Amino acid sequence: TETHQWVPALGITYALGIDGISAPFVFLTALLGWICVLASWVAIDRKVKEFMVSLLAMQALMLGVFCALDLFLFYVFWEAMLIPMYVIIGVWGGDGRVYAAFKFFLY
């Protein structure tokens, strides 16, 4: 575990760790990241570097979601994870991707 005081006045800490429940989710997230890279190897043909950066950022933030031990930190990671997801849907999505990205962003 890693724990530091973040906002002491509100009792918010920066607390990361892996327990028995989050360990399988961390493993599956890491495995799914490799599967996504392999699946997109031939499917993504434009702006490949930007796609991989977005995918890596989303995976890192998802790992943060599963490792967060503080509710506020969990919320920060969860909301930040939506940003690369929005970019992936809006740029590399299929037909109606702009509508889907805005609909995803509004809810």
Short mmCIF file of the C-alpha atoms (twelve columns), coordinates in Angstrom:
data_MODEL
# 
_entry.id   MODEL 
# 
loop_
_atom_site.group_PDB 
_atom_site.id 
_atom_site.type_symbol 
_atom_site.label_atom_id 
_atom_site.label_alt_id 
_atom_site.label_comp_id 
_atom_site.label_asym_id 
_atom_site.label_seq_id 
_atom_site.Cartn_x 
_atom_site.Cartn_y 
_atom_site.Cartn_z 
_atom_site.pdbx_PDB_model_num 
ATOM 1   C CA . THR A 1   0.000   0.000   0.000   1 
ATOM 2   C CA . GLU A 2   0.931   3.623   -0.483  1 
ATOM 3   C CA . THR A 3   -0.732  6.256   1.691   1 
ATOM 4   C CA . HIS A 4   -0.196  10.010  1.869   1 
ATOM 5   C CA . GLN A 5   -2.329  12.844  3.188   1 
ATOM 6   C CA . TRP A 6   -3.900  14.641  0.247   1 
ATOM 7   C CA . VAL A 7   -6.474  17.027  1.698   1 
ATOM 8   C CA . PRO A 8   -6.159  16.637  5.470   1 
ATOM 9   C CA . ALA A 9   -8.930  19.145  6.241   1 
ATOM 10  C CA . LEU A 10  -11.480 16.894  4.525   1 
ATOM 11  C CA . GLY A 11  -9.894  13.583  5.505   1 
ATOM 12  C CA . ILE A 12  -8.967  12.756  1.910   1 
ATOM 13  C CA . THR A 13  -5.888  10.605  1.475   1 
ATOM 14  C CA . TYR A 14  -3.958  9.389   -1.538  1 
ATOM 15  C CA . ALA A 15  -4.231  5.689   -0.767  1 
ATOM 16  C CA . LEU A 16  -3.355  3.011   -3.305  1 
ATOM 17  C CA . GLY A 17  -3.088  -0.703  -2.663  1 
ATOM 18  C CA . ILE A 18  -4.108  -4.132  -3.840  1 
ATOM 19  C CA . ASP A 19  -6.251  -6.404  -1.715  1 
ATOM 20  C CA . GLY A 20  -7.806  -9.796  -2.374  1 
ATOM 21  C CA . ILE A 21  -10.746 -8.386  -4.315  1 
ATOM 22  C CA . SER A 22  -8.811  -5.981  -6.537  1 
ATOM 23  C CA . ALA A 23  -5.939  -8.381  -7.372  1 
ATOM 24  C CA . PRO A 24  -7.883  -10.350 -10.021 1 
ATOM 25  C CA . PHE A 25  -9.222  -7.107  -11.509 1 
ATOM 26  C CA . VAL A 26  -5.708  -5.672  -11.774 1 
ATOM 27  C CA . PHE A 27  -4.507  -8.864  -13.475 1 
ATOM 28  C CA . LEU A 28  -7.479  -8.936  -15.871 1 
ATOM 29  C CA . THR A 29  -7.049  -5.244  -16.719 1 
ATOM 30  C CA . ALA A 30  -3.387  -5.794  -17.563 1 
ATOM 31  C CA . LEU A 31  -4.271  -8.861  -19.647 1 
ATOM 32  C CA . LEU A 32  -7.069  -7.027  -21.417 1 
ATOM 33  C CA . GLY A 33  -4.662  -4.204  -22.281 1 
ATOM 34  C CA . TRP A 34  -2.436  -6.647  -24.181 1 
ATOM 35  C CA . ILE A 35  -5.475  -8.179  -25.880 1 
ATOM 36  C CA . CYS A 36  -6.672  -4.718  -26.987 1 
ATOM 37  C CA . VAL A 37  -3.255  -3.884  -28.430 1 
ATOM 38  C CA . LEU A 38  -3.116  -7.163  -30.343 1 
ATOM 39  C CA . ALA A 39  -6.699  -6.790  -31.597 1 
ATOM 40  C CA . SER A 40  -6.083  -3.250  -32.805 1 
ATOM 41  C CA . TRP A 41  -2.758  -4.085  -34.447 1 
ATOM 42  C CA . VAL A 42  -4.320  -4.432  -37.900 1 
ATOM 43  C CA . ALA A 43  -7.681  -2.729  -37.231 1 
ATOM 44  C CA . ILE A 44  -6.283  0.742   -36.512 1 
ATOM 45  C CA . ASP A 45  -4.631  2.211   -39.587 1 
ATOM 46  C CA . ARG A 46  -4.690  5.967   -38.931 1 
ATOM 47  C CA . LYS A 47  -3.317  7.921   -35.973 1 
ATOM 48  C CA . VAL A 48  -1.888  4.737   -34.467 1 
ATOM 49  C CA . LYS A 49  0.398   6.535   -32.007 1 
ATOM 50  C CA . GLU A 50  -2.481  8.622   -30.640 1 
ATOM 51  C CA . PHE A 51  -4.657  5.517   -30.305 1 
ATOM 52  C CA . MET A 52  -1.983  3.662   -28.355 1 
ATOM 53  C CA . VAL A 53  -1.399  6.663   -26.077 1 
ATOM 54  C CA . SER A 54  -5.139  6.883   -25.389 1 
ATOM 55  C CA . LEU A 55  -5.313  3.151   -24.764 1 
ATOM 56  C CA . LEU A 56  -2.333  3.267   -22.395 1 
ATOM 57  C CA . ALA A 57  -3.770  6.245   -20.503 1 
ATOM 58  C CA . MET A 58  -7.121  4.503   -20.171 1 
ATOM 59  C CA . GLN A 59  -5.473  1.320   -18.922 1 
ATOM 60  C CA . ALA A 60  -3.376  3.214   -16.369 1 
ATOM 61  C CA . LEU A 61  -6.447  5.033   -15.082 1 
ATOM 62  C CA . MET A 62  -8.423  1.781   -14.894 1 
ATOM 63  C CA . LEU A 63  -5.609  0.275   -12.823 1 
ATOM 64  C CA . GLY A 64  -5.869  3.344   -10.606 1 
ATOM 65  C CA . VAL A 65  -9.584  2.684   -10.188 1 
ATOM 66  C CA . PHE A 66  -8.934  -0.858  -8.996  1 
ATOM 67  C CA . CYS A 67  -6.038  0.132   -6.725  1 
ATOM 68  C CA . ALA A 68  -7.712  3.141   -5.082  1 
ATOM 69  C CA . LEU A 69  -8.377  2.669   -1.380  1 
ATOM 70  C CA . ASP A 70  -9.979  6.081   -0.863  1 
ATOM 71  C CA . LEU A 71  -13.424 6.899   -2.250  1 
ATOM 72  C CA . PHE A 72  -12.413 10.359  -3.465  1 
ATOM 73  C CA . LEU A 73  -9.360  8.967   -5.274  1 
ATOM 74  C CA . PHE A 74  -11.555 6.260   -6.794  1 
ATOM 75  C CA . TYR A 75  -13.878 8.968   -8.107  1 
ATOM 76  C CA . VAL A 76  -10.966 10.974  -9.570  1 
ATOM 77  C CA . PHE A 77  -9.597  7.914   -11.395 1 
ATOM 78  C CA . TRP A 78  -13.086 6.913   -12.579 1 
ATOM 79  C CA . GLU A 79  -13.885 10.315  -14.054 1 
ATOM 80  C CA . ALA A 80  -10.415 10.707  -15.585 1 
ATOM 81  C CA . MET A 81  -10.835 7.308   -17.260 1 
ATOM 82  C CA . LEU A 82  -13.753 8.709   -19.258 1 
ATOM 83  C CA . ILE A 83  -11.552 11.222  -21.100 1 
ATOM 84  C CA . PRO A 84  -9.458  8.720   -23.133 1 
ATOM 85  C CA . MET A 85  -12.588 6.600   -23.650 1 
ATOM 86  C CA . TYR A 86  -14.336 9.631   -25.127 1 
ATOM 87  C CA . VAL A 87  -11.372 10.251  -27.449 1 
ATOM 88  C CA . ILE A 88  -11.224 6.602   -28.573 1 
ATOM 89  C CA . ILE A 89  -14.950 6.512   -29.318 1 
ATOM 90  C CA . GLY A 90  -14.944 9.899   -31.073 1 
ATOM 91  C CA . VAL A 91  -11.898 9.342   -33.288 1 
ATOM 92  C CA . TRP A 92  -11.751 5.597   -34.000 1 
ATOM 93  C CA . GLY A 93  -15.385 4.575   -33.545 1 
ATOM 94  C CA . GLY A 94  -17.599 3.262   -36.304 1 
ATOM 95  C CA . ASP A 95  -20.565 4.886   -38.005 1 
ATOM 96  C CA . GLY A 96  -22.206 7.509   -35.829 1 
ATOM 97  C CA . ARG A 97  -19.112 7.829   -33.659 1 
ATOM 98  C CA . VAL A 98  -19.499 11.568  -33.123 1 
ATOM 99  C CA . TYR A 99  -23.073 11.109  -31.902 1 
ATOM 100 C CA . ALA A 100 -21.988 8.206   -29.707 1 
ATOM 101 C CA . ALA A 101 -19.091 10.208  -28.267 1 
ATOM 102 C CA . PHE A 102 -21.298 13.145  -27.382 1 
ATOM 103 C CA . LYS A 103 -23.973 10.865  -25.972 1 
ATOM 104 C CA . PHE A 104 -21.284 9.083   -23.925 1 
ATOM 105 C CA . PHE A 105 -19.936 12.420  -22.748 1 
ATOM 106 C CA . LEU A 106 -23.314 13.767  -21.648 1 
ATOM 107 C CA . TYR A 107 -24.251 10.788  -19.464 1 
# 
